[in-house]
């Protein structure tokens, strides 16, 4: 029997195999009539209508995307040109031309395929377009034919091209009440026994008491077209990180290594200071349980370390130097401090440990007394600083060179299996 057919018969699903391409999660009672492409998440009772394309889009509960919307459109308003060559991309997959090859960017230093985050209780009017990486706050209302370029606050009403905030659904006190309640997480059916009118009934909203009701306990389905996996979700922990996690995922997709014990969430060339990775981590902790952050090289994203734009990636060697490195490190530690205050997030400083191990072998940054001391970043300092959140890999890898394939500290197949076991052991320990 067809794998998806068997899955759909065993579970009450409101979508078909043609409705998605990629991998992600759909909660019970999520309805898809359009297309989910790339990474995706759809919360319970949310509806993706006919003609909708959602590329790399996470949608909360009780949200509606009306017909013919395009979510995740890519456009960089500050780019030299609107053409694909700026992004280092061809016109089509089989396109070849010597001139085009000369002008095509060798490396695009800003994030691609950013996730759109659409909150809970959001309605996106038909024929609307939302740029990639945009965050739509809970309760927002987007009128039809709008083009959304920037983040939208919770409960805002927006319209136009480009879309502008033209009002709010409620006053500030009621918005605060809604956001604090997170009503979409709870079984509020008991409040609706004798209720027929839910419009302009502000007293009803104010009187909701969420301390007396239980949370909705709904299934999540994990869907993966790369591996033809369709099943009830078993993941509680995600490993998020740069190319090291992307390679791990690809090896798994290609059947070269065993199934990982965690959900792999790669952000290629991920910067620690990226707003995109911050939103991703906060979203996962809100909807699942734990995150293991595969801490990237602190220098990644150094292109924009001196300005407010926090979406750069890769290490731009034009900016590498002591002052820039120090700023990257300082901002990175600030972000780690922020994360360390959250429940359920743990750090694995693999890149730093690997590079420091290679430096030791090669006799770099060794003091007269034989100890190691890099002028900016040091593994054991950070392990001690974040001792309540860190997974210390140093006791497992005495000979780092036999476990990596290059100076970017990408693990080999055997090493990925070891890292998987280390993370399982660590989580088992803290759960005791």
Secondary structure, DSSP 8 states (H G I E B T S, - for coil): --HHHHHHHHTT-B--GGGEEEEEEEETT-EESSEEEEEEEE-TT-EE-TT-EEEEEEE-TT-EE-TT-EEEE---TTSS-SSGGGGT--SSTT---HHHHHHS-S---B--S--EEE-SS-EE-TT-EEETT-EE-TT-EE-TT-EE-S-B-TTEEEEEBTEEEEEESS-HHHHHHHHHHTGGGB--GGGGTT----SS-HHHHHH--GGGS-B----EEEEETTTTEEEE----EEEEESHHHHHHHHHHHTTSS---SSEEEE-TT--TT-HHHHHHHHHHHHHSSEEEEE---TTTTGGGTTSS---B-S--TTT-SHHHHHHHHHHHHHHHHHHHTSTTEEEE-HHHHHHHHHHHHTTTTB-TTS-B--SS--HHHHHHHTTTTB---TTT-S-GGGGBSSTT--B-HHHHHHHHHHHHHHHHHHH-
